[in-house]
Amino acid sequence: MTAGEMTASTLDRAFAAMQADAEDDVARLRYYGELANTDLCLLLDKEAGTTSLTPQVFDLDGGRYVLLFDGDERLADFVGAAAPCAHLAGRVVVGLLAGKGIGLAINLESSASILMPAEAVTWLDDMLTRAPDVVEAVPETVEAPEGLPGVLLEALADKLARAAGQARAAYLAKVTYHGGRRGHILAFSGANPRAEAALARATGEALVFSGLDAGELDVAFLGTEDPMLDVLGRVALRFDMGVVEPGAGATVPPGTDPAKPPVLR
């Protein structure tokens, strides 16, 4: 099967939507968000070591790039033979290369080929490390969410589905704090403490990659017996997230240990 015959991937579809309208900033942001979530094959110079990776770096279009493919078949078609590679989530690759002057060449020689220059890699890493404020203040009033765009609700539903098992539920509500500040809050019930940072980042990503990075959405973490849950249960939009697994941490991207990320050589 050649790259042209392959079934379109989720990343392909996000790329096509981005290309359909060069003025659609939201479609472009969605592509970058999907890239961060996608398991990619990074072409290596040699087989990966226990704690290090040595990617092949190419001079393309006046810059230095590593090659990434969203499937082993695409990599094999491009290289023409078996080649060493590492499977890493896009966000992991971006984090490893940010600030190193190396861009991403994604799915070369396919209909979804794109060169992402080094400065764009650094920009995306900045987007991925943003997170909304985690608040402990108790709202004075809690109401049903209001005026939130559908694109944000879809993005939140997708992020929370990917984080299944990291909390029991999430509640989206409109709130007013002491002093009059108003906004929206996403309150997690019974979250695994080890997953709280990842859940906050996922919420921030939903804002950013919906084109709403200037929007305001606080995050709170509530115990399963917190009285605020009764209030939220009456008015908030609830996202069920399944059963929390005792001792489980945040989802580990393919090929990585969050405590010991690979080193690029």
Beta strands, then each sheet from edge to edge (+ up, - down):
strand 1: 39-43
strand 2: 52-53
strand 3: 57-60
strand 4: 63-69
strand 5: 85-89
strand 6: 103-106
strand 7: 114-116
strand 8: 141-143
strand 9: 169-176
strand 10: 182-189
strand 11: 217-222
strand 12: 237-240
strand 13: 263-264
sheet 1: 3+ 4- 1+ 5-
sheet 2: 2+ 13+
sheet 3: 3+ 4- 6- 7+
sheet 4: 8+ 9- 10+ 11+
sheet 5: 8+ 9- 12+
end
